[in-house]
């Protein structure tokens, strides 16, 4: 309720307040001087604390506003009660006289109050007067227009009230002021209530009139949009903040309702005429939005309204196309309308408007692409079901190859057209744009998707679909190998790995990988197709790895396809898995040879990893047949040994040794060999040889490190076997071997052979003498063991005493020397 005065009025008030403050300050200064002199005259003592100052809890303007608002509300309630309750107790003259007098007094009082500068009070009284005009309109209907339709009368009353209130507000703004000291006029915004209330009342006449005449849905929608257009014009042209707020709220609310209704009409249209009417309504909404965008002072508002206007245009035109064309052309029609918005970049319009229309086109293209996702997904993942029906026979066509027993989505004949159209737009618009690289990447992906779904959409023959995917694989790999960075200002990468990490080559390579997988899955329906697809993919990726910079991904992909090809060849020939494993081993062998030629290339590790995975697959395939498993392990050991020859791969020697040992153990198990020495000696002999070579090169290596593991591998299992063996040959041979090791350790002064051989020899001897010791123990009387123990203890005690006596004698001799 607090209103802002004019500058002159405010200046007058400020001058008066300053004069009051100056007078008060002079009084306080004189009082302070008297108090200081009184304190100096008095005896010195503690200065009393100043009493706390009680501050008001509410400011004067706030109290004023509360009182005015409360008074206005009470008067309004009283007027309503009088009109509704006490109206019937008076005659027609009395009613007219009372309401007319009160209304005129309430509307005229603000004139006098404004001339006296009481704007807040004038605001409250004016609000009461405006409320009384509503009651006057109601009373007039009850007395003079009792037969009139309520909705129509409400529309007319709202229009009259809006006009009266607006004239009242503008009239008060033009009144001269009575403040002699200011010499100015009351501003046109003298009161803040009439104009916003007039605009609020102006929202209703058209809508109520449409309800009164039982207008159609299209007419009501048009009324909503016209009201929103009027509010938009007022919001753009009027600078008064309260009026602008009401206009913005009205424009947003009625516009949202009108656009929703028009959109529903367009969607529910059953014929061209209905669609055209809905399109006209959407066009009206689009004009409002674009006009707002053109005249909006803020770029963000202009961008948002321009985007909304573009979407409304596309919705209206697309609705007409949906009503005229077959259903499958609905998405292309909307897409065509959305692409037409791109011409806005050449229109002489503000930059936010152009960007908003371009963004609207992007939204339409994105929604169009969203409708193609189901078809692309089925074309890409549908052939996975062929894994359960390998070589079950060729499908009827390319669509049957991806759907099998699943249903195909309806109205998908235009999916390739949508994908190709958006791909072309990205390729054309991205040539000179800052986002050229993302645009080219998106165009390549969409072009690839177009070719991928085309055979299934057109229901081409199965062989034609396979050829299309093979051609797509060739083209994708070729473009990936030729692609470079799309940004001309950026320096080209120098190494192959850096070039592959560029967006375009990387995208092309990934698409080629996905295409090869899709091609192989499609080919699983027949045996020849599978072999041809795997062989083709192997050769293409090998060529790409050799001739382009895609080797980091292409070389492993070629090896993976080669592994699958060897498995397919084995299955085609009717081989058992263990025989197929030998064919699979050609892939690790080729990978090892290729890695040898690559040296320190980035492809080395991927190639070796892929070869290792193929070797594990071969071992897994041969695990069902132990003899061939031993052969497979040995061949894997040979391949790994070939890689371990290089100085930077010496650590692979441990893996090769493990493979050889495992292969020998599997072969011994096949031969049903139960002696542990047959399993341990193939490990011990190479381990001792390696330990000997290492001690030659490094004299600091201990015998435990060089010979301990190799000796323990054979001696410990053989010792356990000898203790459980009842025959004499194993203990004899083990004892001879332990004696030899002990003597060698003593000869060369090596701790590990000496201790391990000696301990083994002692345990073997103890094992051989155990029966005889048991017989001697059984033959002796029971008192002999305690006696022998006692003698041993006596001998130890005597020896201990002798040592103490020698120590004391030495101490005495030393004492005499001192």
ABEGO torsion letter per residue (X at the ends): XBBBBBAAAAAAAAAAAAAAAAAAAAAAAAAAAAAAAAAAABBBBBBBBBBBBBBBABBAAAAAAAAAAAAAAAAAAAAAAAAAAAAAABBAAAAAAAAAAAAAAAAAAAAAAAAAGBAAAAAAAAAAAAAAAAAAAAAAAAAAAAABBAAAAAAAAAAAAAAAAAAAAAAAAABBBABAAAGBBBBAAABAAAAAAAAAAAAAAAAAAAAAAGBBAAAAAAAAAAAAAAAAAAAAABABAAAAAAAAAAAAAAAAAAAAAAAAAAAABABAAAAAAAAAAAAAAAAAAAAAAAABABAAAAAAAAAAAAAAAAAAAAAAAAAABBAAAAAAAAAAAAAAAAAAAABBBBAAAAAAAAAAAAAAAAAAAAAAAAAAAAAAAAAAAAAAABGAEBBABAAAAAAEABBBBBGAAAAAAAAAAAAAAAAAAAAABAAAAAAAAAAAAAAAAAAAAAAAAAGBBAAAAAAAAAAAAAAAAAAAAABBBABAABBBBABAAAAAABAAAAAAAAAAAAAAAAAAAAAAABAAAAAAAAAAAAAAAAAAAAABAAAAAAAAAAAAAAAAAAAAAAAAAGBBAAAAAAAAAAAAAAAAAAAAAAEABAAAAAAAAAAAAAAAAAAAAAAABAAAAAAAAAAAAAAAAAAAABAAAAAAAAAAAAAAAAAAAAAAAAAGBABAAAAAAAAAAAAAAAAAAAAAABAABBAAAAAAAAAAAAAAAAAAAAAABABAAAAAAAAAAAAAAAAAAAAAGBAAAAAAAAAAAAAAAAAAAAAAAAAAAAABBAAAAAAAAAAAAAAAAAAAAAAAAAAAAAAAAAAAAX
